[in-house]
Amino acid sequence: MNRPAVEVADILHAQGDRFVEKNRSWLSFQQMGVLRAIARCRIAALGGHIDLCRQCGHRAISYNSCRNRHCPKWQAQARQRWLAARDRELLGVPYFHVVFTLPHQLNRWSTAYTERGEVYDLIDPVEATREFARYIFNVHLKDTEILWPLLRRGGIQPVDNAKWWRFRLPGSGVIDWKGFFTALADAGYTGGLNIENEDQFYYPSYDGADFTEAFKEGFRVAHAYVRQFVPPGAQR
């Protein structure tokens, strides 16, 4: 994979400090962290290792990645392999990209519904599912744990930007999954169900180009929990 002439990191090296200084008032702690990670990815600041060819003796330094999911260089080769695999699945027919507009009343919703997002907006995901069921075509399954000591201390918008919630596997947070799946079933939902694993207790996610055993175990745990709510005929 050829290196592009200009990368996001190059822009941050040249103008990152100026950008942060000018926009510090609205940049969050998480956004600042992403900028720092991208700027330091694949350079000496994060360390590295020496690759040695046993035949010719050639040595090359490979610097470590930032492992931030927002960084365009992290897992770039794995991403390219995934895209190439998807490209091989395409049919030999024309494809069209269709964009449509939802009614104004739904402008805060997308057709890819994720129930955990409603938790940290303090919205009941079960009631929301019943109200908007006809607009749901794909469901991502991820739970949210509320860190009540932090929430009670600082409120939903703490001045120190303390994160009072964290993503968990389904069944490890506050979502009423029985009620949620009942709402989907009552609406006759037959779309996709996708488990997302952003649970820090099953990280790190990658070991080189492969998933770690801990990350895989997270999916197994989530699948075992979720399947009790899905009718056998709908499981695949």
Residue pairs with C-beta under 8 A, 6 or more apart in sequence:
1 76
1 77
1 80
7 72
7 73
8 38
8 71
8 72
9 38
9 39
9 41
9 42
9 43
9 73
12 19
12 35
12 38
12 39
13 39
16 35
16 39
19 35
20 27
20 32
20 35
27 35
28 161
29 161
30 161
30 163
33 68
34 68
34 70
34 71
37 66
37 67
37 68
37 70
37 71
38 66
38 68
38 70
38 71
38 72
38 73
40 46
40 66
41 65
41 66
41 68
41 71
41 73
41 74
42 63
42 64
42 65
42 66
42 73
43 63
44 63
46 63
46 64
46 65
46 66
47 63
47 64
48 61
48 62
48 63
48 64
49 61
49 62
49 64
50 59
50 60
50 61
50 62
51 59
51 60
51 61
51 62
52 58
52 59
53 59
65 71
65 73
65 74
65 75
66 73
66 74
67 74
67 204
67 206
68 74
75 206
75 209
77 209
78 209
102 109
102 111
102 135
106 132
106 135
109 132
109 135
111 135
111 136
111 137
111 138
112 137
112 138
112 140
113 129
113 132
113 135
113 136
113 137
113 138
113 139
113 140
114 139
114 140
114 142
114 196
115 125
115 128
115 129
115 139
115 140
115 141
115 142
115 175
115 180
116 125
116 140
116 142
116 143
116 144
116 167
116 173
116 175
118 124
118 125
118 128
119 125
119 144
119 146
119 165
119 173
119 174
119 175
120 144
120 146
120 165
122 156
125 175
125 176
125 180
126 176
126 179
126 180
126 182
126 183
129 136
129 180
129 183
129 184
129 187
130 183
130 186
130 187
133 183
133 184
133 186
133 187
133 189
134 187
136 184
136 187
136 189
136 191
137 191
138 191
138 192
138 194
139 184
139 189
139 191
139 192
139 193
139 194
140 194
140 195
140 196
141 170
141 193
141 194
141 195
141 196
141 222
141 226
142 167
142 168
142 169
142 170
142 195
142 196
142 197
142 198
143 167
143 168
143 169
143 170
143 171
143 172
143 173
143 174
143 175
143 177
144 165
144 166
144 167
144 168
144 173
144 174
144 175
145 165
145 166
145 167
145 168
145 172
145 173
145 174
146 164
146 165
146 173
146 174
147 163
147 164
147 165
147 166
148 164
150 158
150 162
150 163
150 164
151 164
151 165
153 162
154 160
154 162
154 164
156 164
158 164
166 200
167 196
167 198
167 199
167 200
168 199
168 201
169 195
169 197
169 199
169 202
169 218
169 221
169 222
169 225
170 177
170 195
170 222
170 225
170 226
171 177
171 222
171 225
171 226
172 199
177 225
177 226
177 229
178 229
180 229
181 229
181 230
185 231
190 234
193 226
193 230
195 219
195 222
195 223
195 226
197 205
197 215
197 218
197 219
197 222
199 218
201 218
202 214
202 215
202 217
202 218
202 221
203 212
203 214
203 215
204 212
204 214
204 215
205 211
205 212
205 215
206 212
206 215
227 235
